[in-house]
Amino acid sequence: MTRLQPLKNGLLAERVAETLRRAIFSGHFAPGGQLLEAHLARELQVSQTTVREALVRLHQIGLVTRVPNKGSFVAALSEDEVRDRLTIRWLLEGFAWFEASQRMTAADFEELEAKLEALHQAVQGDDLPLAADVELDFHSVIWKNSGNKALAETLQKLTPPLFAYKTHQRRERGEPLDVGFERHRNVVSALRSKDPRQLREVLGEHFRTYPFLFEPPSAEEQITADLILTNARA
């Protein structure tokens, strides 16, 4: 296993958190693996306090589990936990997409297009960890533009472990990254349309990237989702 590169400048806790997040997405740290503060501090040439702060940040977004008297571990979701998170994310993401589509300005779409271009570059470079990072940033732009801070914060905590899981699955299946790029380009088109039906269709396409774990919503679930959107715009 290759070593992590030392970090010597900048906002160290934030940079350590970013380095560890990318290492988790890349598979450098396996799900369930322990993250030893002393070892990481030596490898990155920072203090244990800095590493501890970075691990707290990753714990806050669900990528790290901190167990009292045992330490920190890479989050490892069971299939049931993935299914549960996907169901919740589907409901919240649909709400966020619809709200954002009604609010986004030309400048907001420019920001989203910049993320899409960054994703294209990651795809061209066949850089799976970077693609996962940029994909998360892409969605964060949409969540932010929903105009609902609590919704955006909930999705920011709920989603990163799913991205780590999907990145691992992509690596295992050898899924080409350009497929993911096309899906995200479709999201931008749907947001520009402001059409709830198109948004719902693209949302379903997006969630089918979790084969065998996400089932299309039942009629009752779809009615619930439609009611949420209707009440949101009332």
PyMOL commands that set and color helices and strands:
alter all, ss='L'
color gray80, all
select helices_A, chain A and resi 12-26+37-44+48-60+79-103+106-124+128-144+149-158+160-173+177-193+196-207+219-233
alter helices_A, ss='H'
color red, helices_A
select strands_A, chain A and resi 34-35+64-67+71-74
alter strands_A, ss='S'
color yellow, strands_A
deselect
rebuild
show_as cartoon
